[in-house]
Amino acid sequence: MTLRRALGAAAADLYHQSWRLVVLNAMLGVFLVGVVLTSLAIRPAILLVVLLGPAVAAVMHCTVTLAQTEELRLTEAVVGLRRHWRRGLALGVLVAAAAILGAIAVRSIRRRELGLGPWLR
């Protein structure tokens, strides 16, 4: 096989399989933007970040399936969600905890810089 033919086959495979990951990543991005905008408008909605974990786990399942089998159907996202929702939920809890702690830290630093109250005592 020549280099040109190998690159052509790789480009064709990229075209035929990658669009499915583009669709899944776009759906994940829309969900992420929705959660971020909602949490900016309603502070307690930051807990919705927990729901991002299972969605990320489903996309990762699809990525691994594509890498292992070189074949991907969009129904694999549902299979991945069913199979990995617990791990995804744990990931979401960790991300939500980090986001909440980060928000508390930023608020505390801002209050200290503005002289609005005592630093953590």
JOHUWO-V507241 format. One record per residue. N is the residue number from 0. RES is the residue in one small letter. SS is DSSP state (@ for helix, = for strand, . for the rest). D_CENTER is the distance of its C-alpha to the mean C-alpha in Angstrom with 1 decimal. Layout:
BEGIN
n-><N/N>
res-><RES/RES>
ss-><SS/SS>
d_center-><D_CENTER/D_CENTER>
END
This chain:
BEGIN
n-><0/1/2/3/4/5/6/7/8/9/10/11/12/13/14/15/16/17/18/19/20/21/22/23/24/25/26/27/28/29/30/31/32/33/34/35/36/37/38/39/40/41/42/43/44/45/46/47/48/49/50/51/52/53/54/55/56/57/58/59/60/61/62/63/64/65/66/67/68/69/70/71/72/73/74/75/76/77/78/79/80/81/82/83/84/85/86/87/88/89/90/91/92/93/94/95/96/97/98/99/100/101/102/103/104/105/106/107/108/109/110/111/112/113/114/115/116/117/118/119/120>
res-><m/t/l/r/r/a/l/g/a/a/a/a/d/l/y/h/q/s/w/r/l/v/v/l/n/a/m/l/g/v/f/l/v/g/v/v/l/t/s/l/a/i/r/p/a/i/l/l/v/v/l/l/g/p/a/v/a/a/v/m/h/c/t/v/t/l/a/q/t/e/e/l/r/l/t/e/a/v/v/g/l/r/r/h/w/r/r/g/l/a/l/g/v/l/v/a/a/a/a/i/l/g/a/i/a/v/r/s/i/r/r/r/e/l/g/l/g/p/w/l/r>
ss-><././@/@/@/@/@/@/@/@/@/@/@/@/@/@/@/@/@/@/@/@/@/@/@/@/@/@/@/@/@/@/@/@/@/@/@/@/@/@/@/./@/@/@/@/@/@/@/@/@/@/@/@/@/@/@/@/@/@/@/@/@/@/@/@/@/@/@/././././././@/@/@/@/@/@/@/@/@/@/@/@/@/@/@/@/@/@/@/@/@/@/@/@/@/@/@/@/@/@/@/@/@/@/@/@/@/@/@/././././././.>
d_center-><38.6/38.7/36.0/35.9/35.5/32.7/30.8/31.4/30.2/27.0/26.5/27.2/24.8/22.0/23.0/23.3/20.1/17.5/17.7/16.0/12.9/13.2/13.5/10.5/8.3/10.5/10.0/6.3/7.4/10.4/8.9/7.1/10.5/12.4/11.2/12.0/15.3/16.3/15.9/18.0/20.6/20.7/20.2/19.8/16.9/14.7/14.7/12.6/9.6/10.6/9.8/6.1/6.7/8.7/6.7/4.3/7.9/9.5/8.1/9.0/12.2/13.0/12.7/15.0/17.2/17.7/18.6/21.0/22.7/22.3/22.0/19.2/19.6/17.1/18.3/16.6/13.4/15.6/17.1/13.9/13.0/16.6/16.7/13.8/13.2/15.0/13.1/9.8/11.8/13.1/9.8/9.2/12.8/12.7/10.1/12.3/15.4/14.5/13.9/17.2/19.1/18.1/19.4/22.5/23.1/23.0/25.2/27.6/27.9/28.5/31.1/32.9/33.1/34.5/36.9/35.8/36.1/36.5/33.9/32.5/35.8>
END
